């Protein structure tokens, strides 16, 4: 989707920057809420038993 936006708005960098922020921000928010589960899962994989 971001590549399509880049082709559509090639000369308007502010539109491309806004589209990239809309792509990155949700991933960062989801990771910030779920990071404790990711870390716990990685820590538990090395434990026996």
N, CA, C and O atoms as a Tripos MOL2 file, in Angstrom:
@<TRIPOS>MOLECULE
protein
  196   195    49     0     0
PROTEIN
NO_CHARGES

@<TRIPOS>ATOM
      1 N           0.8220   -1.1910    0.0000 N.3       1 UNK1
      2 CA          0.0000    0.0000    0.0000 C.3       1 UNK1
      3 C           0.8690    1.2590    0.0000 C.2       1 UNK1
      4 O           0.5710    2.2410   -0.6790 O.2       1 UNK1
      5 N           1.9440    1.2030    0.7750 N.am      2 UNK2
      6 CA          2.8230    2.3710    0.8430 C.3       2 UNK2
      7 C           3.5210    2.6050   -0.4970 C.2       2 UNK2
      8 O           3.7310    3.7520   -0.8920 O.2       2 UNK2
      9 N           3.8810    1.5320   -1.1930 N.am      3 UNK3
     10 CA          4.5040    1.6940   -2.5100 C.3       3 UNK3
     11 C           3.5210    2.3130   -3.5040 C.2       3 UNK3
     12 O           3.9140    3.1280   -4.3390 O.2       3 UNK3
     13 N           2.2580    1.9320   -3.4200 N.am      4 UNK4
     14 CA          1.2520    2.5370   -4.2810 C.3       4 UNK4
     15 C           1.0560    4.0000   -3.9710 C.2       4 UNK4
     16 O           0.8670    4.8080   -4.8800 O.2       4 UNK4
     17 N           1.0990    4.3520   -2.7060 N.am      5 UNK5
     18 CA          0.9820    5.7530   -2.3090 C.3       5 UNK5
     19 C           2.1800    6.5460   -2.8120 C.2       5 UNK5
     20 O           2.0460    7.7000   -3.2210 O.2       5 UNK5
     21 N           3.3480    5.9210   -2.7780 N.am      6 UNK6
     22 CA          4.5480    6.5920   -3.2610 C.3       6 UNK6
     23 C           4.4470    6.8630   -4.7590 C.2       6 UNK6
     24 O           4.8450    7.9320   -5.2240 O.2       6 UNK6
     25 N           3.9210    5.9080   -5.5120 N.am      7 UNK7
     26 CA          3.7730    6.1220   -6.9480 C.3       7 UNK7
     27 C           2.7150    7.1750   -7.2500 C.2       7 UNK7
     28 O           2.8560    7.9390   -8.2060 O.2       7 UNK7
     29 N           1.6700    7.2230   -6.4550 N.am      8 UNK8
     30 CA          0.5810    8.1640   -6.6910 C.3       8 UNK8
     31 C           0.9780    9.5960   -6.3200 C.2       8 UNK8
     32 O           0.6380   10.5410   -7.0320 O.2       8 UNK8
     33 N           1.6910    9.7510   -5.2160 N.am      9 UNK9
     34 CA          2.0580   11.0760   -4.7090 C.3       9 UNK9
     35 C           3.5740   11.2650   -4.7270 C.2       9 UNK9
     36 O           4.1420   11.6770   -3.7150 O.2       9 UNK9
     37 N           4.2320   10.9820   -5.8190 N.am     10 UNK10
     38 CA          5.6850   11.0080   -5.8670 C.3      10 UNK10
     39 C           6.2510   12.3970   -5.5810 C.2      10 UNK10
     40 O           7.2820   12.5110   -4.9180 O.2      10 UNK10
     41 N           5.6080   13.4380   -6.0580 N.am     11 UNK11
     42 CA          6.1590   14.7850   -5.8760 C.3      11 UNK11
     43 C           5.7260   15.4230   -4.5690 C.2      11 UNK11
     44 O           6.2890   16.4420   -4.1680 O.2      11 UNK11
     45 N           4.7460   14.8530   -3.9010 N.am     12 UNK12
     46 CA          4.2780   15.4260   -2.6280 C.3      12 UNK12
     47 C           4.8200   14.5850   -1.4760 C.2      12 UNK12
     48 O           4.2080   13.6030   -1.0550 O.2      12 UNK12
     49 N           5.9670   14.9930   -0.9860 N.am     13 UNK13
     50 CA          6.6530   14.2240    0.0370 C.3      13 UNK13
     51 C           5.8980   14.1970    1.3600 C.2      13 UNK13
     52 O           6.0150   13.2330    2.1160 O.2      13 UNK13
     53 N           5.1310   15.2340    1.6470 N.am     14 UNK14
     54 CA          4.3860   15.2420    2.9040 C.3      14 UNK14
     55 C           3.3010   14.1670    2.9070 C.2      14 UNK14
     56 O           3.0000   13.5990    3.9570 O.2      14 UNK14
     57 N           2.7130   13.8820    1.7510 N.am     15 UNK15
     58 CA          1.7260   12.8060    1.6710 C.3      15 UNK15
     59 C           2.3930   11.4510    1.8570 C.2      15 UNK15
     60 O           1.8470   10.5670    2.5190 O.2      15 UNK15
     61 N           3.5810   11.2910    1.2690 N.am     16 UNK16
     62 CA          4.3160   10.0350    1.4190 C.3      16 UNK16
     63 C           4.7690    9.8530    2.8650 C.2      16 UNK16
     64 O           4.7330    8.7380    3.3840 O.2      16 UNK16
     65 N           5.1890   10.9150    3.5110 N.am     17 UNK17
     66 CA          5.6030   10.8430    4.9150 C.3      17 UNK17
     67 C           4.4130   10.5230    5.8150 C.2      17 UNK17
     68 O           4.5480    9.7440    6.7580 O.2      17 UNK17
     69 N           3.2610   11.1090    5.5390 N.am     18 UNK18
     70 CA          2.0690   10.8150    6.3310 C.3      18 UNK18
     71 C           1.6470    9.3610    6.1590 C.2      18 UNK18
     72 O           1.2480    8.7120    7.1260 O.2      18 UNK18
     73 N           1.7310    8.8540    4.9520 N.am     19 UNK19
     74 CA          1.3940    7.4530    4.7090 C.3      19 UNK19
     75 C           2.3450    6.5090    5.4100 C.2      19 UNK19
     76 O           1.9260    5.4710    5.9220 O.2      19 UNK19
     77 N           3.6240    6.8570    5.4390 N.am     20 UNK20
     78 CA          4.5790    5.9970    6.1300 C.3      20 UNK20
     79 C           4.3560    6.0280    7.6370 C.2      20 UNK20
     80 O           4.5260    5.0080    8.3050 O.2      20 UNK20
     81 N           3.9790    7.1790    8.1820 N.am     21 UNK21
     82 CA          3.6740    7.2490    9.6130 C.3      21 UNK21
     83 C           2.4290    6.4350    9.9460 C.2      21 UNK21
     84 O           2.3780    5.7760   10.9850 O.2      21 UNK21
     85 N           1.4280    6.4760    9.0720 N.am     22 UNK22
     86 CA          0.2270    5.6870    9.2990 C.3      22 UNK22
     87 C           0.5140    4.1850    9.2050 C.2      22 UNK22
     88 O          -0.2380    3.3720    9.7420 O.2      22 UNK22
     89 N           1.5880    3.8260    8.5310 N.am     23 UNK23
     90 CA          1.9760    2.4280    8.4430 C.3      23 UNK23
     91 C           2.7670    1.9950    9.6730 C.2      23 UNK23
     92 O           2.5950    0.8720   10.1470 O.2      23 UNK23
     93 N           3.6180    2.8510   10.1910 N.am     24 UNK24
     94 CA          4.5340    2.4850   11.2710 C.3      24 UNK24
     95 C           3.9030    2.6180   12.6570 C.2      24 UNK24
     96 O           4.1370    1.7710   13.5190 O.2      24 UNK24
     97 N           3.1230    3.6450   12.8810 N.am     25 UNK25
     98 CA          2.5910    3.9330   14.2190 C.3      25 UNK25
     99 C           1.7300    2.7940   14.7790 C.2      25 UNK25
    100 O           1.9140    2.4500   15.9460 O.2      25 UNK25
    101 N           0.8110    2.1920   14.0330 N.am     26 UNK26
    102 CA          0.0280    1.0920   14.6180 C.3      26 UNK26
    103 C           0.8850   -0.0920   15.0570 C.2      26 UNK26
    104 O           0.5960   -0.7200   16.0750 O.2      26 UNK26
    105 N           1.9230   -0.3990   14.3060 N.am     27 UNK27
    106 CA          2.8150   -1.4960   14.6870 C.3      27 UNK27
    107 C           3.5240   -1.1710   15.9920 C.2      27 UNK27
    108 O           3.6710   -2.0430   16.8490 O.2      27 UNK27
    109 N           3.9630    0.0660   16.1560 N.am     28 UNK28
    110 CA          4.6400    0.4680   17.3940 C.3      28 UNK28
    111 C           3.6910    0.4190   18.5840 C.2      28 UNK28
    112 O           4.0920    0.0080   19.6730 O.2      28 UNK28
    113 N           2.4470    0.8290   18.3950 N.am     29 UNK29
    114 CA          1.4710    0.8080   19.4870 C.3      29 UNK29
    115 C           1.1550   -0.6320   19.8950 C.2      29 UNK29
    116 O           1.1070   -0.9430   21.0850 O.2      29 UNK29
    117 N           0.9420   -1.4980   18.9250 N.am     30 UNK30
    118 CA          0.6560   -2.9030   19.2320 C.3      30 UNK30
    119 C           1.8360   -3.5430   19.9440 C.2      30 UNK30
    120 O           1.6460   -4.2890   20.9060 O.2      30 UNK30
    121 N           3.0520   -3.2640   19.4880 N.am     31 UNK31
    122 CA          4.2250   -3.8310   20.1490 C.3      31 UNK31
    123 C           4.3660   -3.3130   21.5780 C.2      31 UNK31
    124 O           4.7430   -4.0720   22.4710 O.2      31 UNK31
    125 N           4.0700   -2.0430   21.8080 N.am     32 UNK32
    126 CA          4.2200   -1.5070   23.1650 C.3      32 UNK32
    127 C           3.2570   -2.1800   24.1380 C.2      32 UNK32
    128 O           3.6010   -2.3700   25.3040 O.2      32 UNK32
    129 N           2.0560   -2.5450   23.6840 N.am     33 UNK33
    130 CA          1.1180   -3.2410   24.5530 C.3      33 UNK33
    131 C           1.4430   -4.7240   24.6960 C.2      33 UNK33
    132 O           1.2040   -5.3090   25.7520 O.2      33 UNK33
    133 N           1.9800   -5.3320   23.6540 N.am     34 UNK34
    134 CA          2.2060   -6.7770   23.6710 C.3      34 UNK34
    135 C           3.6590   -7.1540   23.9700 C.2      34 UNK34
    136 O           3.9860   -8.3410   23.9520 O.2      34 UNK34
    137 N           4.5300   -6.2010   24.2420 N.am     35 UNK35
    138 CA          5.9450   -6.5190   24.4130 C.3      35 UNK35
    139 C           6.1950   -7.4210   25.6150 C.2      35 UNK35
    140 O           7.0890   -8.2660   25.5690 O.2      35 UNK35
    141 N           5.4340   -7.2630   26.6810 N.am     36 UNK36
    142 CA          5.6620   -8.1240   27.8460 C.3      36 UNK36
    143 C           5.3620   -9.5810   27.5180 C.2      36 UNK36
    144 O           6.0100  -10.4770   28.0580 O.2      36 UNK36
    145 N           4.3950   -9.8320   26.6460 N.am     37 UNK37
    146 CA          4.0760  -11.2020   26.2490 C.3      37 UNK37
    147 C           5.1370  -11.7590   25.3160 C.2      37 UNK37
    148 O           5.4700  -12.9420   25.3930 O.2      37 UNK37
    149 N           5.6720  -10.9220   24.4350 N.am     38 UNK38
    150 CA          6.7640  -11.3550   23.5650 C.3      38 UNK38
    151 C           7.9840  -11.7250   24.3960 C.2      38 UNK38
    152 O           8.5940  -12.7700   24.1720 O.2      38 UNK38
    153 N           8.3390  -10.8890   25.3370 N.am     39 UNK39
    154 CA          9.5180  -11.1330   26.1670 C.3      39 UNK39
    155 C           9.3180  -12.3710   27.0270 C.2      39 UNK39
    156 O          10.2310  -13.1860   27.1550 O.2      39 UNK39
    157 N           8.1490  -12.5230   27.6120 N.am     40 UNK40
    158 CA          7.8610  -13.6950   28.4300 C.3      40 UNK40
    159 C           7.9210  -14.9730   27.5880 C.2      40 UNK40
    160 O           8.4380  -15.9900   28.0480 O.2      40 UNK40
    161 N           7.4070  -14.9310   26.3840 N.am     41 UNK41
    162 CA          7.4370  -16.0890   25.5000 C.3      41 UNK41
    163 C           8.8400  -16.4770   25.1180 C.2      41 UNK41
    164 O           9.1590  -17.6650   25.0660 O.2      41 UNK41
    165 N           9.6800  -15.5140   24.8520 N.am     42 UNK42
    166 CA         11.0790  -15.7960   24.5060 C.3      42 UNK42
    167 C          11.8090  -16.3520   25.7220 C.2      42 UNK42
    168 O          12.6170  -17.2700   25.5870 O.2      42 UNK42
    169 N          11.5410  -15.8180   26.8960 N.am     43 UNK43
    170 CA         12.2030  -16.2760   28.1190 C.3      43 UNK43
    171 C          11.7700  -17.7040   28.4770 C.2      43 UNK43
    172 O          12.5780  -18.4820   28.9830 O.2      43 UNK43
    173 N          10.5280  -18.0460   28.2240 N.am     44 UNK44
    174 CA         10.0180  -19.3700   28.5650 C.3      44 UNK44
    175 C          10.4880  -20.4460   27.6040 C.2      44 UNK44
    176 O          10.4460  -21.6240   27.9600 O.2      44 UNK44
    177 N          10.9270  -20.1050   26.4170 N.am     45 UNK45
    178 CA         11.3380  -21.1270   25.4580 C.3      45 UNK45
    179 C          12.6300  -21.8050   25.8760 C.2      45 UNK45
    180 O          12.8860  -22.9370   25.4660 O.2      45 UNK45
    181 N          13.4420  -21.1490   26.6740 N.am     46 UNK46
    182 CA         14.7070  -21.7430   27.0970 C.3      46 UNK46
    183 C          14.5920  -22.5610   28.3720 C.2      46 UNK46
    184 O          15.5820  -23.1630   28.7880 O.2      46 UNK46
    185 N          13.4470  -22.6090   29.0020 N.am     47 UNK47
    186 CA         13.2800  -23.3200   30.2690 C.3      47 UNK47
    187 C          12.7890  -24.7360   30.0480 C.2      47 UNK47
    188 O          11.9970  -25.0070   29.1460 O.2      47 UNK47
    189 N          13.2790  -25.6380   30.8970 N.am     48 UNK48
    190 CA         12.7610  -26.9990   30.8680 C.3      48 UNK48
    191 C          11.6530  -27.1190   31.8980 C.2      48 UNK48
    192 O          11.6500  -26.4620   32.9390 O.2      48 UNK48
    193 N          10.7380  -27.9660   31.5650 N.am     49 UNK49
    194 CA          9.7840  -28.2660   32.3970 C.3      49 UNK49
    195 C           8.7310  -28.2080   33.1690 C.2      49 UNK49
    196 O           8.3780  -29.1990   33.8080 O.2      49 UNK49
@<TRIPOS>BOND
     1     1     2 1
     2     2     3 1
     3     3     4 2
     4     3     5 am
     5     5     6 1
     6     6     7 1
     7     7     8 2
     8     7     9 am
     9     9    10 1
    10    10    11 1
    11    11    12 2
    12    11    13 am
    13    13    14 1
    14    14    15 1
    15    15    16 2
    16    15    17 am
    17    17    18 1
    18    18    19 1
    19    19    20 2
    20    19    21 am
    21    21    22 1
    22    22    23 1
    23    23    24 2
    24    23    25 am
    25    25    26 1
    26    26    27 1
    27    27    28 2
    28    27    29 am
    29    29    30 1
    30    30    31 1
    31    31    32 2
    32    31    33 am
    33    33    34 1
    34    34    35 1
    35    35    36 2
    36    35    37 am
    37    37    38 1
    38    38    39 1
    39    39    40 2
    40    39    41 am
    41    41    42 1
    42    42    43 1
    43    43    44 2
    44    43    45 am
    45    45    46 1
    46    46    47 1
    47    47    48 2
    48    47    49 am
    49    49    50 1
    50    50    51 1
    51    51    52 2
    52    51    53 am
    53    53    54 1
    54    54    55 1
    55    55    56 2
    56    55    57 am
    57    57    58 1
    58    58    59 1
    59    59    60 2
    60    59    61 am
    61    61    62 1
    62    62    63 1
    63    63    64 2
    64    63    65 am
    65    65    66 1
    66    66    67 1
    67    67    68 2
    68    67    69 am
    69    69    70 1
    70    70    71 1
    71    71    72 2
    72    71    73 am
    73    73    74 1
    74    74    75 1
    75    75    76 2
    76    75    77 am
    77    77    78 1
    78    78    79 1
    79    79    80 2
    80    79    81 am
    81    81    82 1
    82    82    83 1
    83    83    84 2
    84    83    85 am
    85    85    86 1
    86    86    87 1
    87    87    88 2
    88    87    89 am
    89    89    90 1
    90    90    91 1
    91    91    92 2
    92    91    93 am
    93    93    94 1
    94    94    95 1
    95    95    96 2
    96    95    97 am
    97    97    98 1
    98    98    99 1
    99    99   100 2
   100    99   101 am
   101   101   102 1
   102   102   103 1
   103   103   104 2
   104   103   105 am
   105   105   106 1
   106   106   107 1
   107   107   108 2
   108   107   109 am
   109   109   110 1
   110   110   111 1
   111   111   112 2
   112   111   113 am
   113   113   114 1
   114   114   115 1
   115   115   116 2
   116   115   117 am
   117   117   118 1
   118   118   119 1
   119   119   120 2
   120   119   121 am
   121   121   122 1
   122   122   123 1
   123   123   124 2
   124   123   125 am
   125   125   126 1
   126   126   127 1
   127   127   128 2
   128   127   129 am
   129   129   130 1
   130   130   131 1
   131   131   132 2
   132   131   133 am
   133   133   134 1
   134   134   135 1
   135   135   136 2
   136   135   137 am
   137   137   138 1
   138   138   139 1
   139   139   140 2
   140   139   141 am
   141   141   142 1
   142   142   143 1
   143   143   144 2
   144   143   145 am
   145   145   146 1
   146   146   147 1
   147   147   148 2
   148   147   149 am
   149   149   150 1
   150   150   151 1
   151   151   152 2
   152   151   153 am
   153   153   154 1
   154   154   155 1
   155   155   156 2
   156   155   157 am
   157   157   158 1
   158   158   159 1
   159   159   160 2
   160   159   161 am
   161   161   162 1
   162   162   163 1
   163   163   164 2
   164   163   165 am
   165   165   166 1
   166   166   167 1
   167   167   168 2
   168   167   169 am
   169   169   170 1
   170   170   171 1
   171   171   172 2
   172   171   173 am
   173   173   174 1
   174   174   175 1
   175   175   176 2
   176   175   177 am
   177   177   178 1
   178   178   179 1
   179   179   180 2
   180   179   181 am
   181   181   182 1
   182   182   183 1
   183   183   184 2
   184   183   185 am
   185   185   186 1
   186   186   187 1
   187   187   188 2
   188   187   189 am
   189   189   190 1
   190   190   191 1
   191   191   192 2
   192   191   193 am
   193   193   194 1
   194   194   195 1
   195   195   196 2
@<TRIPOS>SUBSTRUCTURE
     1 UNK1         2 RESIDUE 1 A UNK
     2 UNK2         6 RESIDUE 1 A UNK
     3 UNK3        10 RESIDUE 1 A UNK
     4 UNK4        14 RESIDUE 1 A UNK
     5 UNK5        18 RESIDUE 1 A UNK
     6 UNK6        22 RESIDUE 1 A UNK
     7 UNK7        26 RESIDUE 1 A UNK
     8 UNK8        30 RESIDUE 1 A UNK
     9 UNK9        34 RESIDUE 1 A UNK
    10 UNK10       38 RESIDUE 1 A UNK
    11 UNK11       42 RESIDUE 1 A UNK
    12 UNK12       46 RESIDUE 1 A UNK
    13 UNK13       50 RESIDUE 1 A UNK
    14 UNK14       54 RESIDUE 1 A UNK
    15 UNK15       58 RESIDUE 1 A UNK
    16 UNK16       62 RESIDUE 1 A UNK
    17 UNK17       66 RESIDUE 1 A UNK
    18 UNK18       70 RESIDUE 1 A UNK
    19 UNK19       74 RESIDUE 1 A UNK
    20 UNK20       78 RESIDUE 1 A UNK
    21 UNK21       82 RESIDUE 1 A UNK
    22 UNK22       86 RESIDUE 1 A UNK
    23 UNK23       90 RESIDUE 1 A UNK
    24 UNK24       94 RESIDUE 1 A UNK
    25 UNK25       98 RESIDUE 1 A UNK
    26 UNK26      102 RESIDUE 1 A UNK
    27 UNK27      106 RESIDUE 1 A UNK
    28 UNK28      110 RESIDUE 1 A UNK
    29 UNK29      114 RESIDUE 1 A UNK
    30 UNK30      118 RESIDUE 1 A UNK
    31 UNK31      122 RESIDUE 1 A UNK
    32 UNK32      126 RESIDUE 1 A UNK
    33 UNK33      130 RESIDUE 1 A UNK
    34 UNK34      134 RESIDUE 1 A UNK
    35 UNK35      138 RESIDUE 1 A UNK
    36 UNK36      142 RESIDUE 1 A UNK
    37 UNK37      146 RESIDUE 1 A UNK
    38 UNK38      150 RESIDUE 1 A UNK
    39 UNK39      154 RESIDUE 1 A UNK
    40 UNK40      158 RESIDUE 1 A UNK
    41 UNK41      162 RESIDUE 1 A UNK
    42 UNK42      166 RESIDUE 1 A UNK
    43 UNK43      170 RESIDUE 1 A UNK
    44 UNK44      174 RESIDUE 1 A UNK
    45 UNK45      178 RESIDUE 1 A UNK
    46 UNK46      182 RESIDUE 1 A UNK
    47 UNK47      186 RESIDUE 1 A UNK
    48 UNK48      190 RESIDUE 1 A UNK
    49 UNK49      194 RESIDUE 1 A UNK
